[in-house]
Amino acid sequence: MDINRIQREFSDAQRTFAFLELHPTTDGKVLAKTALQTTGGMYVLSIRFPDTYPNEMPRVYVDAPAINGSAPHRYNAGNLCYLHPSMWNPGIHDLKFVVGRAAKWLAKYEVWRVKGTWPGAQIKH
């Protein structure tokens, strides 16, 4: 895990997303927390960086409010599928990208809750 890179990305992402925090974890890593406002309400998310970051994409979880258990585009652990893992590119993707894609996921989730269908393109995996 490249802590220096995460700190640089955090500083950059904070200029776009005001409610973004970086927290140390008990195992010596860091995680990002953010709050995102949508038309449906406020969501609190945690972003966990894998040991191999930036070569592997972060995992995003919705901490509150609880996501409907049958919501699509989530992994078995409950983290959001905001990007197909094969599309992650450490040369261009960063924390700001991840938060932006999580916001997009939340917007689609709210459409799904109302209409019962997930909007936009989808890739099976």
Backbone hydrogen bonds, N-H to C=O, Kabsch-Sander energy under -0.5 kcal/mol:
donor,donor_aa,acceptor,acceptor_aa,energy
2,D,53,Y,-1.3
3,I,1,M,-1.3
6,I,2,D,-2.2
7,Q,3,I,-2.6
8,R,4,N,-2.1
9,E,5,R,-2.9
10,F,6,I,-2.7
11,S,7,Q,-2.1
12,D,8,R,-2.0
13,A,9,E,-3.0
14,Q,10,F,-2.3
15,R,11,S,-0.6
15,R,12,D,-1.0
16,T,13,A,-1.3
17,F,13,A,-3.0
18,A,16,T,-0.7
20,L,18,A,-1.2
21,E,33,K,-3.1
23,H,31,L,-3.2
25,T,29,K,-2.5
28,G,25,T,-1.6
31,L,23,H,-2.6
32,A,47,I,-2.4
33,K,21,E,-2.5
34,T,45,L,-2.2
35,A,19,F,-1.6
36,L,43,Y,-2.6
38,T,41,G,-3.1
41,G,38,T,-0.8
43,Y,36,L,-2.6
44,V,64,A,-3.2
45,L,34,T,-3.1
46,S,61,Y,-2.4
47,I,32,A,-3.2
48,R,46,S,-0.5
48,R,59,R,-3.1
49,F,30,V,-0.8
53,Y,50,P,-2.1
55,N,52,T,-2.3
59,R,48,R,-2.7
61,Y,46,S,-2.7
63,D,44,V,-2.8
63,D,61,Y,-0.7
64,A,44,V,-1.5
71,A,68,N,-2.2
75,Y,79,N,-2.9
78,G,75,Y,-2.4
80,L,60,V,-2.9
81,C,73,H,-2.7
82,Y,80,L,-1.2
87,M,84,H,-2.5
88,W,85,P,-1.1
92,I,89,N,-1.7
93,H,89,N,-3.2
98,V,94,D,-2.2
99,V,95,L,-2.6
100,G,96,K,-2.2
101,R,97,F,-2.6
102,A,98,V,-2.3
103,A,99,V,-2.2
104,K,100,G,-1.9
105,W,101,R,-2.4
106,L,102,A,-2.3
107,A,103,A,-2.0
108,K,104,K,-2.2
109,Y,105,W,-2.6
110,E,106,L,-2.1
111,V,107,A,-1.5
112,W,108,K,-2.6
113,R,109,Y,-2.4
114,V,110,E,-1.4
115,K,111,V,-3.3
116,G,111,V,-0.5
116,G,112,W,-2.2
